[in-house]
Amino acid sequence: MVDFAMQANPAQSQAADSRARALARFKLSDAVFGWVTRLSALTVLLILSGVILSLFIGAMPTIQAYGLGFLTSQSWNPPLEKFGAAPSIYGTLVTSVIAMLIAVPVGVGVAIFLTELCPPALRRPVGIAIELLAGIPSIIYGMWGFFVLNPFLQGVLGSGLSLFTAGVVLAIMVLPFISSITRDVFETVPPMLKESAYGLGCTRWEVIRSVVIPYTRVGIIGGVMLALGRALGETMAVTFVVGNANRISPNWLDPGTTISATIANQFGEAEPGLYTSSLMTLGLLLFLVTFVVLAGARLMLMRLERRAGA
């Protein structure tokens, strides 16, 4: 018995040593993994900080020369070094408003159809078709707007390249985002709420109006803001059809420009100095506005997720 115990002890000690070495390797792997993930997160923050800092440094000459007057000035004359952001800001706001006015009702309607009214056999094909729209490159939308929509509107409205045309193209581009996000939001409605409403004798429209939309209002707004962030920063498609006229016109059928279109059209020929700095200031302004809009959208969607998980 004693000999057997003495023979077993070395085997047990070897097993214990093996487990200890394996545990040490696991701890080392966990530590390395933790540091790699921390470094990845830090890299993202450093890139974001670097972008903001570089834009701010590049915009400093314009800020020092014009101050807040840069935001309200309508002049854009590079030879005389007179620059103003008002036409670009106005065009960005107008095209985004037009896009939202068209895309929000259609996108929400598509989401309602897919979640509440669509036959099961059609739900997946229609959903895939909408998602495919989101994958089309923006330059394709721009070419379609220039070669198809522009002549059509020229014949119908007497104006082709304009703020309105750019808004319509943007609406088509952001429609898949609004419909997809809104559809996901509608699916968070507890079935018990809808079944209770049906049990009280409500029609399908009454359930949608009184239960589904009120319950998901915050999420719908968040999805719209995400789409707005996409519309604010869109460049190529807008550049094709907006007309690229640096002016402010109350008529939305007139040509105009946007912040991103101005940067894309003029950055290649901009000379160092106030010209380049003015474009950097436009970039900083677009970055800040887009960042605020997207951050607000994320907060609203997070609020809906917490509500759905409660």
C-alpha positions as CSV (number, residue, x, y, z in Angstrom):
1,M,0.0,0.0,0.0
2,V,2.8,2.4,0.9
3,D,4.7,1.6,-2.3
4,F,1.5,2.2,-4.3
5,A,0.9,5.6,-2.6
6,M,4.5,6.6,-3.3
7,Q,4.1,5.6,-7.0
8,A,0.9,7.7,-7.2
9,N,2.3,10.8,-5.7
10,P,4.7,11.6,-8.7
11,A,1.8,11.1,-11.1
12,Q,-0.4,13.4,-9.1
13,S,2.3,16.0,-8.8
14,Q,2.9,15.8,-12.6
15,A,-0.8,16.3,-13.3
16,A,-0.8,19.3,-10.9
17,D,2.2,20.8,-12.6
18,S,0.6,20.3,-16.0
19,R,-2.6,22.1,-14.8
20,A,-0.6,24.9,-13.3
21,R,1.3,25.4,-16.6
22,A,-1.9,25.3,-18.6
23,L,-3.5,27.8,-16.2
24,A,-0.5,30.1,-16.6
25,R,-0.8,29.9,-20.4
26,F,-4.5,30.7,-20.2
27,K,-3.8,33.7,-17.9
28,L,-1.1,34.9,-20.3
29,S,-3.5,34.5,-23.3
30,D,-6.2,36.4,-21.5
31,A,-3.8,39.2,-20.6
32,V,-2.6,39.5,-24.2
33,F,-6.2,39.4,-25.5
34,G,-7.2,42.1,-23.0
35,W,-4.3,44.4,-24.0
36,V,-5.0,43.9,-27.8
37,T,-8.7,44.8,-27.4
38,R,-7.7,47.8,-25.2
39,L,-5.2,48.9,-27.9
40,S,-7.8,48.5,-30.6
41,A,-10.3,50.7,-28.7
42,L,-7.6,53.3,-28.0
43,T,-6.6,53.3,-31.7
44,V,-10.2,54.2,-32.7
45,L,-10.2,57.0,-30.1
46,L,-6.8,58.3,-31.3
47,I,-8.0,58.3,-35.0
48,L,-11.1,60.2,-34.1
49,S,-9.1,62.7,-32.0
50,G,-6.6,63.0,-34.8
51,V,-9.3,63.8,-37.3
52,I,-10.9,66.4,-35.1
53,L,-7.5,68.0,-34.3
54,S,-6.3,68.1,-37.9
55,L,-9.6,69.7,-39.0
56,F,-9.5,72.2,-36.2
57,I,-5.8,73.1,-36.9
58,G,-6.6,73.5,-40.7
59,A,-9.6,75.6,-39.9
60,M,-7.8,78.0,-37.6
61,P,-6.8,80.6,-40.2
62,T,-10.4,80.9,-41.4
63,I,-11.7,81.1,-37.8
64,Q,-9.2,83.8,-37.0
65,A,-9.9,85.8,-40.2
66,Y,-13.7,85.6,-40.3
67,G,-14.9,84.3,-37.0
68,L,-18.6,83.5,-37.0
69,G,-19.0,85.7,-40.0
70,F,-17.8,82.7,-42.1
71,L,-21.1,80.9,-41.4
72,T,-23.3,83.8,-42.5
73,S,-21.3,85.2,-45.5
74,Q,-22.6,84.3,-49.0
75,S,-19.4,85.3,-50.8
76,W,-17.1,82.7,-52.3
77,N,-14.4,84.3,-54.4
78,P,-11.0,82.5,-54.2
79,P,-9.0,85.1,-56.3
80,L,-10.1,87.8,-53.8
81,E,-9.8,85.4,-50.8
82,K,-13.4,86.0,-49.8
83,F,-15.1,82.9,-48.4
84,G,-18.4,82.2,-46.8
85,A,-20.2,79.0,-45.9
86,A,-23.8,80.2,-46.0
87,P,-24.7,78.8,-49.5
88,S,-23.2,75.4,-48.7
89,I,-25.0,75.2,-45.3
90,Y,-28.3,76.3,-46.9
91,G,-28.0,73.7,-49.7
92,T,-27.1,71.0,-47.2
93,L,-30.1,71.8,-45.0
94,V,-32.5,72.1,-48.0
95,T,-31.5,68.8,-49.7
96,S,-31.6,67.0,-46.3
97,V,-35.1,68.4,-45.5
98,I,-36.4,67.4,-49.0
99,A,-34.9,63.9,-48.6
100,M,-36.5,63.4,-45.2
101,L,-39.9,64.7,-46.3
102,I,-39.9,62.1,-49.0
103,A,-38.1,59.2,-47.4
104,V,-39.6,59.2,-43.9
105,P,-43.3,58.6,-44.9
106,V,-42.3,56.0,-47.5
107,G,-39.8,54.3,-45.3
108,V,-42.1,54.0,-42.3
109,G,-44.9,52.8,-44.7
110,V,-42.7,50.1,-46.1
111,A,-41.8,49.0,-42.5
112,I,-45.4,48.9,-41.5
113,F,-46.3,46.8,-44.6
114,L,-43.5,44.3,-44.0
115,T,-44.2,43.8,-40.3
116,E,-48.0,44.1,-40.1
117,L,-49.6,43.6,-43.6
118,C,-47.2,41.8,-45.9
119,P,-48.0,38.1,-46.7
120,P,-45.3,35.8,-45.3
121,A,-44.4,34.6,-48.8
122,L,-43.6,38.2,-49.9
123,R,-41.9,39.4,-46.7
124,R,-38.5,38.1,-47.4
125,P,-38.2,39.0,-51.1
126,V,-39.4,42.5,-50.5
127,G,-37.0,42.9,-47.5
128,I,-34.1,41.6,-49.5
129,A,-34.9,44.0,-52.4
130,I,-34.9,47.0,-50.0
131,E,-31.6,45.9,-48.4
132,L,-30.1,45.7,-51.9
133,L,-30.8,49.3,-52.4
134,A,-28.5,50.2,-49.5
135,G,-25.7,48.3,-51.2
136,I,-25.7,50.3,-54.4
137,P,-22.7,52.7,-54.7
138,S,-23.6,56.3,-54.4
139,I,-22.0,57.2,-57.7
140,I,-24.6,54.9,-59.4
141,Y,-27.4,56.9,-57.8
142,G,-25.6,60.1,-59.0
143,M,-25.4,58.8,-62.6
144,W,-29.0,57.7,-62.5
145,G,-30.0,61.1,-61.2
146,F,-28.0,62.9,-63.9
147,F,-29.0,60.8,-66.9
148,V,-32.5,59.8,-66.0
149,L,-34.1,62.0,-63.3
150,N,-32.5,65.2,-64.5
151,P,-34.0,65.1,-68.0
152,F,-37.4,63.9,-66.6
153,L,-37.6,66.8,-64.1
154,Q,-36.3,69.2,-66.8
155,G,-39.3,68.3,-69.0
156,V,-41.9,68.2,-66.2
157,L,-40.8,71.1,-63.9
158,G,-38.5,73.1,-66.3
159,S,-35.5,72.6,-64.0
160,G,-33.1,69.6,-63.9
161,L,-30.0,70.1,-61.9
162,S,-31.2,71.6,-58.7
163,L,-31.6,71.3,-54.9
164,F,-34.8,69.5,-55.4
165,T,-33.2,66.9,-57.7
166,A,-30.5,66.3,-55.2
167,G,-33.1,65.9,-52.4
168,V,-35.0,63.3,-54.4
169,V,-31.8,61.3,-55.1
170,L,-30.9,61.5,-51.4
171,A,-34.4,60.3,-50.4
172,I,-34.0,57.2,-52.6
173,M,-30.5,56.6,-51.0
174,V,-31.6,56.8,-47.4
175,L,-35.0,55.0,-47.9
176,P,-33.5,51.6,-47.2
177,F,-31.9,52.8,-44.0
178,I,-35.2,54.2,-42.7
179,S,-37.3,51.2,-43.7
180,S,-34.8,48.6,-42.3
181,I,-34.3,50.3,-38.9
182,T,-38.0,51.1,-38.5
183,R,-38.8,47.5,-39.4
184,D,-36.4,46.2,-36.7
185,V,-37.9,48.7,-34.2
186,F,-41.5,47.6,-35.0
187,E,-40.5,44.0,-34.2
188,T,-39.6,45.0,-30.6
189,V,-43.3,45.6,-29.9
190,P,-44.4,42.9,-27.4
191,P,-47.0,40.7,-29.2
192,M,-49.1,40.8,-26.0
193,L,-49.8,44.5,-26.5
194,K,-51.1,44.0,-30.0
195,E,-53.1,40.9,-29.1
196,S,-54.7,42.8,-26.2
197,A,-55.7,45.6,-28.6
198,Y,-57.1,43.1,-31.1
199,G,-59.0,41.5,-28.2
200,L,-60.6,44.8,-27.4
201,G,-62.0,45.0,-30.9
202,C,-59.4,47.3,-32.5
203,T,-58.8,47.2,-36.2
204,R,-55.4,46.6,-37.7
205,W,-55.0,50.3,-38.5
206,E,-56.0,51.2,-34.9
207,V,-53.5,48.8,-33.5
208,I,-50.7,50.3,-35.7
209,R,-51.7,53.9,-34.9
210,S,-52.4,53.5,-31.2
211,V,-50.0,50.7,-30.1
212,V,-47.2,50.1,-32.6
213,I,-46.2,53.7,-33.5
214,P,-46.5,55.2,-29.9
215,Y,-44.4,52.3,-28.5
216,T,-41.7,52.7,-31.1
217,R,-41.7,56.5,-31.5
218,V,-38.3,57.0,-30.0
219,G,-36.8,54.3,-32.2
220,I,-38.4,55.7,-35.3
221,I,-36.9,59.1,-34.6
222,G,-33.5,57.5,-34.0
223,G,-33.7,55.7,-37.3
224,V,-34.6,58.9,-39.1
225,M,-31.7,60.7,-37.5
226,L,-29.3,57.9,-38.7
227,A,-30.6,58.4,-42.2
228,L,-30.3,62.2,-41.8
229,G,-26.6,61.7,-40.9
230,R,-26.1,59.7,-44.1
231,A,-27.9,62.4,-46.1
232,L,-25.8,65.2,-44.6
233,G,-22.5,63.7,-45.6
234,E,-23.4,62.3,-49.0
235,T,-21.0,63.6,-51.7
236,M,-20.8,62.0,-55.1
237,A,-24.5,61.5,-55.8
238,V,-25.3,65.1,-54.7
239,T,-22.4,66.5,-56.7
240,F,-23.8,65.0,-59.9
241,V,-27.2,66.6,-59.7
242,V,-27.2,69.6,-57.3
243,G,-26.0,72.1,-60.0
244,N,-22.9,73.3,-58.0
245,A,-23.9,76.9,-57.9
246,N,-22.6,78.8,-54.9
247,R,-25.7,80.9,-54.1
248,I,-28.8,81.0,-51.9
249,S,-32.1,80.8,-53.7
250,P,-35.6,80.5,-52.1
251,N,-36.6,78.4,-55.1
252,W,-35.7,74.8,-54.5
253,L,-35.8,74.2,-58.3
254,D,-32.7,76.4,-58.7
255,P,-29.1,75.0,-58.7
256,G,-27.2,75.1,-55.4
257,T,-24.4,73.4,-53.6
258,T,-23.8,71.5,-50.3
259,I,-20.9,71.4,-47.9
260,S,-19.7,68.0,-49.2
261,A,-20.1,69.0,-52.9
262,T,-18.2,72.3,-52.3
263,I,-15.3,70.4,-50.7
264,A,-15.2,67.7,-53.5
265,N,-15.4,70.2,-56.3
266,Q,-12.8,72.7,-55.0
267,F,-10.3,70.9,-52.8
268,G,-8.2,69.7,-55.8
269,E,-7.5,73.2,-57.0
270,A,-7.4,74.9,-53.6
271,E,-4.2,76.8,-52.9
272,P,-2.5,76.8,-49.5
273,G,-3.8,79.6,-47.2
274,L,-7.4,80.8,-46.6
275,Y,-8.7,78.8,-49.6
276,T,-7.7,75.5,-48.2
277,S,-8.5,76.6,-44.6
278,S,-12.0,77.5,-45.7
279,L,-12.6,74.1,-47.1
280,M,-11.2,72.5,-43.9
281,T,-13.6,74.7,-41.9
282,L,-16.5,73.3,-44.0
283,G,-15.2,69.8,-43.3
284,L,-15.0,70.5,-39.5
285,L,-18.6,71.9,-39.6
286,L,-19.9,68.9,-41.4
287,F,-18.1,66.5,-39.1
288,L,-19.5,68.2,-36.0
289,V,-23.1,68.3,-37.3
290,T,-23.0,64.7,-38.5
291,F,-21.4,63.6,-35.2
292,V,-24.1,65.2,-33.1
293,V,-26.9,63.8,-35.3
294,L,-25.5,60.3,-35.2
295,A,-24.8,60.4,-31.5
296,G,-28.4,61.5,-30.8
297,A,-29.7,58.7,-33.0
298,R,-27.6,56.1,-31.1
299,L,-28.8,57.4,-27.8
300,M,-32.4,57.1,-28.9
301,L,-32.0,53.6,-30.2
302,M,-30.2,52.6,-27.0
303,R,-33.1,54.0,-25.0
304,L,-35.5,51.9,-27.0
305,E,-33.4,48.7,-26.5
306,R,-33.4,49.3,-22.7
307,R,-37.1,49.7,-22.8
308,A,-37.6,46.6,-24.9
309,G,-35.3,44.6,-22.5
310,A,-37.1,45.8,-19.4
